[in-house]
Every structure is written in structure tokens, then in C-alpha cells.
Amino acid sequence: MMKYRYIVVEGPIGCGKTSLARLLAERFNAKAVLEDPDANPFLPLFYRDMRSHALATQMFFLFQRIGMLAALRQPELFGTFTVADFMLAKDRLFAELTLDDDEYRLYAQLYTHLQPQAPVPDLVIYLQAPVDSLIARVRRRGKTMEKGISEDYLVRLSEAYTRYFYEYRDSPLLIVNSERLNFVDQPAHLKLLLERINAMKGGREYFNMA
């Protein structure tokens, strides 16, 4: 039985966060709160020309994330196991990475005006993998719109996640090296992860397949 009530799985594109979040939700009959990038009409344009379409892409995701989290309130999470594949804080992370100075100022003003709120996770699982593994996974899943994702973008994105979680102290954090893990096709890998989660004492811990 999972001891946490609200778990967030995070990490850069290609790390497997949505697959793991979905597996955890199915395993424990939990509510899944999953991003829907396919619903963003600007995302394919962004991957082809990031400079021209960053602001529209970012704003769509901001409103989508706020809308998905609006239904979650901290008191309600005590009686329901919920798994999400994103944190609201990642919105600023992407904004800082993709927007120019003027666009970011506009974004920051709107964000402040909206004052979006998100419940604090009981546990954050941060999936890491080398950039070459992320690239291979993105290419392997074969989404047409992702063909334009460059190695440079994934490098900068991975570095941004690393910096963010280096400072993160809001929740217990499990940092997982997912390079050799396949939670979808290897049930033993998921079992090991669940054992590691249930053995956590809080704070910051690590899980790595040797």
C-alpha cells in the first residue's frame, strides 16, 4: 500500500514521466492528472521554430496546467491517491528557457496576476537520464511533431531541471536514474522502485540500477 497521497513524477522530455505516472495510477487505482501536449496547437510549430512560437506555446501550457490543478485542493488529497506527471513550477522553468526578455516579463506579469495555486506533493519523483538516452527515446516513440526537437534544446532542458531540483526542498524528493529502467516492460523494475519509495525516510534520496 502506497504511503503517499499525492505524488508528482517529473523530468525532461523523454525521461518516461508520463508512463510512470500512468503505471502508478493504474497500480493503486489512483486519480491520474496528466498533461496533454497533443492538445496544444502551438507545440508542433514550436518544435519547428522555437523562437517564433515560444510565447503562444508557453501560455497555452500555463492555462492548461492551471486548469488541471484547479480541481486539486490540499485537504481533498488526504482521502484520494493522486499521481501527476507535472509540477506547476515547471511552467516557469520552461518559460525561462524559451522566452526572450520581453516575453518573459509579459509572462511573469500574467503569472503574478493569475496567482495560480498548486497543492504541495507528498513526494516528487525526479527522473533523470543522459541526453543521448533522452534523444533515443524521443526518436523511438516517433511522434511527428517531436522530430524538430534538437539535441541542444534537450541539453539545456536537462540542465534546467538539474538546477531546479538541486535547490528543491518543498517535498521529499526521490531522484531516479532511469537510463537502465523500463517500468512499462519490466515489472521487476517497477517493483524495485515501489520498494524504494516505501523505504524512504523523507528528504532527498536516490535510486539507481547498477
Backbone bond lengths (Angstrom), bond angles and torsions (degrees), N, CA, C in turn:
res aa  C-N    CA-C-N  psi(-1)  N-CA   C-N-CA  omega(-1)  CA-C   N-CA-C  phi
1 M - - - 1.468 - - 1.529 108.82 -
2 M 1.322 117.47 127.78 1.452 121.74 -179.39 1.527 110.00 -69.31
3 K 1.333 116.63 133.66 1.469 120.64 -176.64 1.523 112.65 -88.38
4 Y 1.337 117.77 -8.61 1.451 121.63 179.83 1.524 109.97 -100.96
5 R 1.343 116.28 152.48 1.460 120.44 -178.41 1.528 112.26 -106.37
6 Y 1.327 117.92 -23.89 1.465 120.73 -179.65 1.526 108.49 -139.26
7 I 1.322 115.57 108.91 1.456 122.27 -178.40 1.523 109.06 -114.89
8 V 1.319 115.48 136.48 1.457 121.57 174.04 1.529 108.58 -116.26
9 V 1.313 115.93 131.19 1.467 121.87 174.31 1.518 107.22 -105.72
10 E 1.329 116.82 126.36 1.458 120.73 -176.70 1.523 111.04 -134.09
11 G 1.330 114.81 166.48 1.447 121.46 178.33 1.518 110.32 151.33
12 P 1.323 116.95 170.21 1.469 120.82 -176.14 1.521 112.30 -71.51
13 I 1.317 115.83 169.18 1.458 122.87 178.42 1.528 109.65 -54.32
14 G 1.320 116.70 130.43 1.450 121.21 177.29 1.514 115.40 92.78
15 C 1.342 117.53 -1.65 1.466 119.54 -177.40 1.522 112.60 -80.66
16 G 1.335 117.86 -17.12 1.460 121.04 178.95 1.514 114.57 97.96
17 K 1.322 117.47 19.43 1.467 119.80 -174.89 1.527 113.05 -65.41
18 T 1.329 117.67 -41.38 1.463 119.19 -178.56 1.522 111.10 -68.63
19 S 1.317 116.92 -40.24 1.473 120.29 178.11 1.525 110.55 -61.20
20 L 1.338 116.75 -44.61 1.461 119.33 -179.65 1.526 111.04 -67.86
21 A 1.324 117.74 -42.52 1.467 120.09 178.75 1.524 110.70 -59.99
22 R 1.318 116.44 -42.14 1.464 120.23 179.28 1.532 110.90 -64.71
23 L 1.332 117.32 -41.67 1.464 121.14 178.76 1.524 111.59 -62.56
24 L 1.325 116.41 -43.38 1.460 119.69 179.48 1.526 111.05 -64.37
25 A 1.317 116.60 -40.99 1.459 120.17 179.07 1.529 110.88 -64.01
26 E 1.336 116.63 -42.51 1.463 120.16 179.48 1.526 111.29 -67.43
27 R 1.315 115.67 -40.44 1.464 120.56 -177.60 1.522 111.96 -62.19
28 F 1.325 117.39 -38.28 1.461 121.62 -174.38 1.526 113.06 -111.82
29 N 1.346 116.04 14.34 1.459 120.38 179.74 1.527 110.71 52.04
30 A 1.324 114.90 45.41 1.458 121.65 -176.07 1.521 110.58 -97.39
31 K 1.316 114.89 164.62 1.454 121.17 172.93 1.523 108.60 -76.66
32 A 1.321 117.38 127.75 1.460 122.41 178.69 1.519 109.86 -101.60
33 V 1.327 116.54 128.21 1.464 122.46 175.92 1.524 105.94 -116.24
34 L 1.334 116.16 100.14 1.454 121.93 -170.59 1.524 110.82 -119.89
35 E 1.321 115.66 134.17 1.454 119.78 175.63 1.524 110.69 -60.77
36 D 1.315 114.81 155.87 1.466 120.28 179.89 1.528 108.94 -126.61
37 P 1.335 117.72 77.05 1.468 119.34 -178.13 1.526 113.29 -62.06
38 D 1.337 116.84 -27.98 1.465 119.26 -179.79 1.522 111.92 -65.69
39 A 1.334 117.19 -19.79 1.464 120.34 179.65 1.529 112.15 -80.71
40 N 1.318 117.15 -11.90 1.459 120.81 -178.48 1.525 109.65 -84.73
41 P 1.335 118.21 107.76 1.470 119.94 -175.44 1.528 113.14 -70.15
42 F 1.326 116.89 -14.94 1.463 120.29 -178.11 1.528 112.85 -90.45
43 L 1.340 117.29 -14.72 1.462 119.92 -173.20 1.533 113.45 -63.38
44 P 1.347 119.86 -45.57 1.476 118.34 176.95 1.527 112.22 -58.68
45 L 1.342 116.53 -37.77 1.466 120.53 177.91 1.528 110.54 -66.76
46 F 1.321 116.22 -38.00 1.461 121.13 179.80 1.522 111.35 -62.18
47 Y 1.332 116.89 -43.89 1.457 119.41 -178.75 1.522 112.22 -67.59
48 R 1.341 116.36 -23.38 1.466 119.49 177.05 1.522 111.84 -85.19
49 D 1.340 116.67 -34.21 1.465 121.31 -177.44 1.525 107.87 -148.93
50 M 1.324 116.34 85.03 1.459 121.30 -173.57 1.523 112.48 -61.68
51 R 1.297 116.26 -40.15 1.460 120.27 -176.03 1.537 111.33 -61.50
52 S 1.314 117.74 -40.55 1.464 120.77 -174.55 1.523 113.33 -79.56
53 H 1.322 117.93 -25.87 1.464 119.98 -169.48 1.529 113.51 -121.04
54 A 1.331 117.04 11.50 1.464 119.59 -176.70 1.523 112.59 -63.96
55 L 1.329 117.38 -44.74 1.468 119.90 -174.51 1.525 111.29 -65.88
56 A 1.333 117.18 -47.93 1.470 119.62 -179.86 1.526 111.01 -61.33
57 T 1.326 116.11 -41.66 1.469 120.45 179.02 1.515 110.67 -62.29
58 Q 1.321 116.01 -44.25 1.458 120.93 -177.84 1.515 111.79 -65.70
59 M 1.324 116.89 -42.62 1.457 119.71 -178.58 1.521 111.61 -66.10
60 F 1.333 116.36 -38.60 1.469 118.65 177.94 1.531 109.54 -60.96
61 F 1.331 116.70 -46.79 1.460 119.51 -179.24 1.523 111.55 -64.50
62 L 1.325 117.56 -37.10 1.460 119.78 178.99 1.524 110.50 -59.76
63 F 1.317 117.50 -48.55 1.468 120.30 -179.50 1.530 111.10 -67.74
64 Q 1.330 117.15 -36.26 1.462 119.12 177.38 1.521 110.68 -63.21
65 R 1.331 117.07 -46.34 1.466 120.83 -177.99 1.524 111.41 -65.91
66 I 1.328 116.65 -41.40 1.465 119.47 177.91 1.525 110.35 -61.96
67 G 1.334 116.00 -42.75 1.460 119.72 -179.81 1.514 112.53 -63.64
68 M 1.320 117.01 -39.39 1.467 120.12 -178.62 1.521 111.45 -70.25
69 L 1.325 116.30 -34.29 1.462 119.66 -177.88 1.523 112.30 -85.58
70 A 1.324 117.37 -14.79 1.463 120.26 -178.37 1.522 111.78 -60.76
71 A 1.334 115.77 -29.91 1.464 119.69 -178.92 1.526 112.26 -78.08
72 L 1.332 117.25 -11.42 1.458 120.62 -178.20 1.524 109.51 -98.70
73 R 1.295 115.62 125.98 1.458 120.90 174.62 1.516 107.81 -126.79
74 Q 1.316 116.62 142.33 1.455 120.48 -173.29 1.536 113.58 -52.71
75 P 1.339 120.23 -48.16 1.474 118.35 -179.05 1.522 113.35 -60.15
76 E 1.345 117.32 -34.50 1.448 120.28 -177.27 1.527 112.39 -69.65
77 L 1.323 117.15 -21.25 1.453 120.98 -177.22 1.523 112.38 -73.69
78 F 1.328 117.41 -15.95 1.453 119.16 -179.44 1.523 111.74 -66.63
79 G 1.313 117.78 -28.21 1.455 120.08 -177.89 1.509 114.08 -103.24
80 T 1.316 118.07 -0.70 1.458 121.49 -175.94 1.520 110.11 -135.07
81 F 1.323 115.69 131.81 1.458 119.65 174.89 1.525 107.70 -83.24
82 T 1.329 116.25 122.50 1.462 122.35 -177.26 1.522 109.83 -125.82
83 V 1.334 116.02 137.78 1.462 121.84 176.64 1.525 108.06 -126.18
84 A 1.327 116.69 129.47 1.460 121.79 178.30 1.523 109.83 -121.97
85 D 1.331 115.89 155.27 1.471 119.45 178.39 1.532 111.48 -108.53
86 F 1.331 116.40 23.45 1.458 119.75 176.23 1.520 110.11 -160.11
87 M 1.328 114.86 154.55 1.457 123.25 169.78 1.517 107.39 -111.24
88 L 1.306 116.89 147.18 1.455 119.28 178.20 1.533 110.95 -62.61
89 A 1.322 116.46 -31.10 1.468 120.23 -179.67 1.518 112.20 -60.81
90 K 1.345 117.62 -24.48 1.459 119.29 -179.99 1.521 111.50 -66.57
91 D 1.331 116.86 -19.94 1.453 119.05 -179.93 1.533 110.55 -62.48
92 R 1.322 116.42 -44.98 1.469 120.12 177.30 1.525 111.14 -66.64
93 L 1.307 116.25 -34.73 1.459 120.02 178.96 1.532 110.28 -59.35
94 F 1.333 116.51 -47.11 1.461 120.33 178.25 1.526 111.22 -68.28
95 A 1.331 116.85 -37.91 1.460 119.96 179.85 1.524 110.98 -61.67
96 E 1.309 116.71 -44.49 1.463 120.67 179.20 1.521 111.49 -63.47
97 L 1.323 115.65 -30.30 1.464 120.50 -176.92 1.525 112.21 -79.26
98 T 1.335 117.64 -34.05 1.471 120.05 -167.97 1.524 115.03 -110.60
99 L 1.332 118.37 -22.05 1.462 120.19 -174.03 1.527 111.14 -92.96
100 D 1.336 115.34 147.36 1.466 118.15 172.75 1.532 109.00 -78.88
101 D 1.314 117.77 177.70 1.467 121.12 -171.67 1.526 112.79 -60.87
102 D 1.332 116.72 -45.63 1.466 119.70 -179.01 1.526 111.12 -66.03
103 E 1.321 116.78 -42.55 1.465 120.68 179.04 1.521 110.31 -63.68
104 Y 1.327 116.24 -40.83 1.465 118.39 -178.74 1.521 111.38 -66.51
105 R 1.320 117.55 -37.76 1.465 119.79 176.46 1.526 110.68 -60.76
106 L 1.345 116.80 -42.96 1.461 120.53 177.31 1.520 110.67 -63.26
107 Y 1.322 116.11 -45.39 1.472 120.88 177.99 1.534 110.58 -58.59
108 A 1.335 117.02 -46.25 1.460 121.07 -177.12 1.530 110.98 -64.26
109 Q 1.326 117.50 -37.68 1.459 120.61 177.70 1.528 110.93 -63.65
110 L 1.320 115.77 -44.04 1.463 119.56 179.59 1.525 111.19 -66.48
111 Y 1.313 116.13 -41.79 1.469 120.55 178.99 1.527 110.09 -59.85
112 T 1.317 116.12 -44.33 1.464 120.28 179.02 1.523 111.10 -64.45
113 H 1.321 116.51 -40.20 1.465 120.74 179.55 1.530 110.95 -64.50
114 L 1.325 116.78 -40.17 1.463 120.50 -177.98 1.526 111.70 -73.55
115 Q 1.325 116.49 -28.76 1.457 122.40 -177.35 1.535 111.96 47.09
116 P 1.333 117.11 56.74 1.460 118.97 -178.37 1.526 111.78 -65.82
117 Q 1.318 115.25 141.23 1.457 121.61 179.97 1.528 109.39 -116.92
118 A 1.315 115.62 145.66 1.465 120.55 177.60 1.517 108.43 -140.86
119 P 1.319 117.78 140.91 1.459 119.91 176.54 1.525 110.98 -64.92
120 V 1.311 116.33 151.64 1.457 121.34 179.12 1.532 108.92 -82.64
121 P 1.319 118.40 125.36 1.473 119.77 -179.48 1.528 111.77 -64.81
122 D 1.322 115.79 148.79 1.465 120.93 170.87 1.527 110.36 -75.34
123 L 1.332 115.46 -25.92 1.462 121.10 179.63 1.521 108.51 -155.33
124 V 1.332 115.86 137.62 1.455 121.75 171.21 1.526 108.04 -114.70
125 I 1.331 115.85 127.98 1.464 122.03 174.30 1.523 107.05 -104.62
126 Y 1.313 116.27 113.72 1.464 121.89 -178.35 1.522 108.88 -102.67
127 L 1.327 116.42 111.28 1.462 122.19 -179.38 1.521 110.13 -88.94
128 Q 1.317 115.33 125.68 1.454 122.03 176.24 1.530 109.65 -113.93
129 A 1.325 116.10 156.11 1.468 122.10 171.42 1.518 107.26 -163.43
130 P 1.336 117.99 150.86 1.465 119.85 175.28 1.526 110.63 -59.01
131 V 1.321 115.59 151.32 1.460 119.69 -176.31 1.520 111.92 -59.91
132 D 1.335 117.99 -37.45 1.465 118.56 179.76 1.522 111.48 -63.92
133 S 1.335 117.19 -32.10 1.468 120.34 175.63 1.524 111.01 -70.29
134 L 1.328 116.48 -40.19 1.468 120.12 177.41 1.527 110.35 -61.18
135 I 1.324 116.63 -44.80 1.457 120.93 179.82 1.517 110.64 -61.17
136 A 1.336 116.60 -45.23 1.465 120.77 -179.33 1.526 110.88 -61.46
137 R 1.329 116.86 -40.50 1.468 119.98 -179.43 1.520 111.46 -68.45
138 V 1.330 116.29 -41.33 1.469 119.74 178.43 1.521 109.84 -62.40
139 R 1.320 117.16 -43.67 1.468 120.29 179.78 1.528 111.05 -66.19
140 R 1.330 116.24 -37.63 1.459 120.47 -176.33 1.527 111.99 -67.54
141 R 1.318 117.46 -35.36 1.470 117.49 -178.34 1.523 111.89 -77.43
142 G 1.316 117.59 -14.48 1.461 121.90 163.45 1.505 117.08 67.54
143 K 1.329 118.58 29.01 1.461 119.84 175.93 1.527 109.23 -72.80
144 T 1.314 115.96 128.75 1.458 120.23 -176.21 1.525 111.76 -56.99
145 M 1.325 117.04 -45.07 1.463 119.35 -174.71 1.522 112.15 -68.41
146 E 1.354 118.24 -19.74 1.455 120.62 -177.58 1.526 113.22 -87.07
147 K 1.322 116.84 -1.93 1.460 119.25 -179.49 1.528 112.19 -63.63
148 G 1.321 116.18 -23.25 1.455 119.73 -178.78 1.518 114.57 -86.49
149 I 1.334 118.16 -1.57 1.465 120.52 179.85 1.518 109.12 -69.39
150 S 1.303 116.81 124.05 1.466 120.78 -177.47 1.525 110.96 -91.90
151 E 1.323 114.75 158.01 1.465 120.22 175.82 1.528 110.26 -62.14
152 D 1.324 116.89 -38.91 1.461 120.66 179.53 1.523 111.65 -59.87
153 Y 1.339 116.59 -41.51 1.465 120.24 179.36 1.523 110.46 -63.70
154 L 1.329 117.45 -43.38 1.458 120.35 -179.87 1.527 111.31 -66.92
155 V 1.316 117.38 -34.92 1.468 120.28 175.84 1.527 110.21 -62.39
156 R 1.335 116.21 -48.65 1.465 119.74 -178.49 1.525 111.06 -66.08
157 L 1.328 116.61 -36.44 1.461 120.48 178.84 1.528 110.76 -66.53
158 S 1.321 117.02 -44.32 1.465 120.80 179.11 1.522 110.94 -62.36
159 E 1.319 115.92 -40.78 1.467 119.85 178.64 1.528 110.90 -65.28
160 A 1.330 116.92 -37.68 1.464 120.25 178.71 1.526 111.06 -64.79
161 Y 1.323 116.75 -41.57 1.473 120.42 176.50 1.527 110.86 -63.13
162 T 1.335 116.36 -43.04 1.461 120.25 -180.00 1.520 110.98 -59.72
163 R 1.337 116.85 -45.00 1.466 120.35 178.94 1.529 111.07 -63.66
164 Y 1.336 115.96 -42.59 1.462 119.39 -177.51 1.532 111.11 -62.61
165 F 1.316 116.41 -48.47 1.460 118.40 -175.30 1.536 112.52 -78.62
166 Y 1.308 117.38 -16.23 1.461 119.66 172.37 1.532 110.11 -62.69
167 E 1.337 115.51 -34.69 1.466 120.92 -179.10 1.524 113.22 -94.51
168 Y 1.310 118.41 -8.42 1.469 121.54 -170.67 1.526 111.34 -70.64
169 R 1.344 115.92 128.22 1.467 120.97 179.34 1.527 111.87 -138.43
170 D 1.318 119.26 9.17 1.462 121.07 -172.53 1.522 113.43 -75.46
171 S 1.330 118.12 -25.48 1.462 122.56 -176.50 1.520 108.96 -143.93
172 P 1.331 117.64 162.62 1.464 118.72 167.20 1.525 109.60 -55.29
173 L 1.322 116.09 139.86 1.466 121.31 -173.77 1.519 109.45 -129.51
174 L 1.331 115.74 125.25 1.458 121.47 173.63 1.519 107.81 -109.97
175 I 1.324 116.91 114.62 1.454 122.61 -179.43 1.531 107.75 -94.64
176 V 1.325 115.40 119.55 1.467 121.67 -172.59 1.522 109.59 -116.25
177 N 1.323 116.24 122.52 1.462 120.71 171.11 1.528 106.94 -82.16
178 S 1.322 116.20 106.08 1.467 120.39 -172.45 1.524 113.79 -94.19
179 E 1.346 117.41 9.58 1.456 119.78 -175.21 1.528 112.26 -57.57
180 R 1.325 117.39 -41.84 1.469 121.56 -176.74 1.524 112.40 -104.53
181 L 1.320 116.84 13.51 1.460 120.75 -177.55 1.519 110.83 -107.05
182 N 1.315 115.06 139.68 1.463 121.21 176.37 1.525 107.19 -136.26
183 F 1.315 115.20 88.61 1.458 119.86 -174.65 1.525 112.57 -68.77
184 V 1.315 117.20 -26.26 1.465 121.10 -177.32 1.521 110.94 -74.31
185 D 1.324 117.72 -46.64 1.466 121.80 -172.59 1.520 114.20 -100.22
186 Q 1.319 117.14 -10.49 1.465 121.21 -178.81 1.533 109.76 -123.16
187 P 1.335 117.65 91.49 1.469 120.02 -179.27 1.525 113.20 -56.39
188 A 1.329 116.88 -29.06 1.465 119.52 179.75 1.523 111.14 -64.51
189 H 1.331 117.14 -32.86 1.452 120.35 178.72 1.530 110.85 -67.04
190 L 1.328 115.56 -41.33 1.472 119.24 177.67 1.528 109.76 -65.48
191 K 1.306 117.28 -39.77 1.470 121.00 179.19 1.535 110.53 -60.62
192 L 1.323 116.98 -44.67 1.458 120.44 178.72 1.526 111.57 -62.36
193 L 1.324 115.50 -40.50 1.465 119.03 178.88 1.526 110.94 -64.07
194 L 1.320 117.02 -44.63 1.463 119.89 179.92 1.525 111.35 -62.10
195 E 1.326 116.48 -39.03 1.459 119.61 176.72 1.523 110.82 -63.30
196 R 1.332 115.22 -39.52 1.469 119.24 179.56 1.528 110.76 -66.60
197 I 1.335 116.85 -40.00 1.468 121.06 178.48 1.523 110.37 -61.98
198 N 1.317 116.74 -47.27 1.463 120.35 -176.50 1.521 112.95 -69.90
199 A 1.339 116.48 -18.89 1.465 120.27 178.26 1.520 112.59 -89.26
200 M 1.342 117.16 -4.44 1.456 119.95 -176.54 1.533 111.72 -65.11
201 K 1.327 114.14 143.20 1.457 121.05 178.02 1.524 112.08 -100.89
202 G 1.329 116.61 -2.92 1.459 120.84 -175.02 1.511 110.41 106.55
203 G 1.307 117.04 174.77 1.452 120.18 179.92 1.514 111.97 78.11
204 R 1.328 117.14 -136.48 1.460 123.27 -175.09 1.527 108.55 -122.38
205 E 1.348 115.89 121.64 1.446 120.72 -179.84 1.523 109.94 -135.18
206 Y 1.345 115.92 170.99 1.458 121.41 -172.06 1.531 110.55 -131.52
207 F 1.346 114.75 149.61 1.461 120.58 175.26 1.523 107.71 -137.59
208 N 1.322 115.31 124.78 1.458 120.46 -176.09 1.513 109.54 -144.11
209 M 1.320 117.96 130.62 1.456 122.52 175.08 1.531 108.32 -82.63
210 A 1.312 116.66 119.17 1.467 120.43 -178.96 1.530 110.02 -70.64
